Structure formats: C-alpha cells, structure tokens
Amino acid sequence: MYTPDGGRFSAVNFPLVTYIFFAYKIAGNQAHFLLPQLPGWVSQERYDIEARAEGNRTKGEMRLMMRSLLADRFKFAFHTETREVPVLALVLAKPGKTGPQLIPQSADTPCQTIVLPLPAWNTAPVCDAILGLPPSIPGRSRLGGRDVTIASMGDMLSQRVDPGRPIIDATGLQGKFDFAIEFVPQSKAESDPDGPQFEQALRDQLGLKMESRRSSMSMIIVDHIERLSGN
C-alpha cells in the first residue's frame, strides 16, 4: 500500500524484488514466472530508499520513477512474451450461484476505505485490496478483499496459496466483489484435521472451484540485472 506524502518515498529494509514488484505492479501470476529468473541476491539483499519528488506524487507516478531507478542503479531490463502455460481456472461450482462469502458490489455505490483496529477486521479495510485477516482459529489462513475483481482474487490466491500454477478467472462474473476465505494451510493440516482445506473452502465459502486448463499468458522475461555498485 502507498499513501501520497508530499512527494516523499520512504522504504526501509526491503529486498530488491519488492521494489521490482512495486514498480511494475507484479502480483501472484507474474511472480510465478519472474522469481525463478532472478538471482538469489535479489530476494535476499535488502535496501533502504529515501527520496523526494516535486509535488504530491501519485502511486502510479512513484511506480514510474521506481522503474527509472531500477534501470539506472541496477541495470534492470526485460521484455515480455506471450506463452501457453498450464493454469488453474476459477469457475462456478454451481451454475449461476456464488458462495455466501463472495458478495457482488454495486457499481453505483463507491467503495469507502474504513479504519478499524486489527481485531475488528471482518473484511479488508482498504478498497481494491486483498489482505490477510485475523483467522477465527489460530493457525488458519484468512484472506479478504473489498471491491476487487475475480481476476485480482485469483492472482492473489496463486501467490498466497501457491498451487504450483497460475490461477485465472473463467467464472464469467462481471464487476467487483467483497470476499473472505478461511482455510487450513497445507503445512498445518495435521494439527487442524477438521478445518477446511483450500479447495473445500473455495467451494463452500466462495462457491468456486478450480479446473486444470491451458491458457496464453503474457510474462516478463528478464534480460539483465546487476548488483548495486555504489550508493
């Protein structure tokens, strides 16, 4: 998340890969393609950035300036290619019916960001965002979004759940939704045997399921990146 602050950009102790993701608005599916191409130090070595631009710059403008910084200081260069790859397609588990925790939003009612203390979160407090939420039972994962598309939800789930393939939207559902999903991570399955696994939660809570398919996807191909030579 980024809040305009009079042109000031401040980030402390983040790996370079985080700045790349910010600059190019990279989320789950693109991350699957990009991360294996990057050398280990891009995710391990950490950097601080303190900078100021004229005016109260928007998030989009800060992304563009970050791209210039990456090209200048790290010689980051890439191109894009479209390839056919195996994917998991989100579809409705029952035709014409969504689950109880997937709620369509009216285009006539603008989303309002809300400010709540963390324990009070029942859904993400930020519009057009998907965040981790406090689970009902310790050890489970709970994720929620407000005013998001199904495509954005699939993109996020591919990163947070990591099923091994990109997750795409094939539901045919239009518009934006609020949602929340809670499930037992695979690593905690033995300690919470009665809790819902991800695919069960997807079906019962959101009314969705995943189908194996192949799809053409645009992906970033890294041409060059270098370590920072000096400050």
Secondary structure, 3 states (H helix, E strand, C coil): CCCCCCCEEEEEEEEHHHHHHHHHCCCHHHHHHHHHHCCCHHHHCEEEEEEECCCCCCHHHHHHHHHHHHHHHHCCEEEEEEEEEEEEEEEECECCECCCCEEECCCCCCCCCCCCCHHHCCCCCCECEEEECCCCCCCCEEEEEEEECHHHHHHHHHHHCCCCCCEEECCCCCCCEEEEEEECCHHHCCCCCCCCCHHHHHHHHHCEEEEEEEEEEEEEEEEECCCCCCC
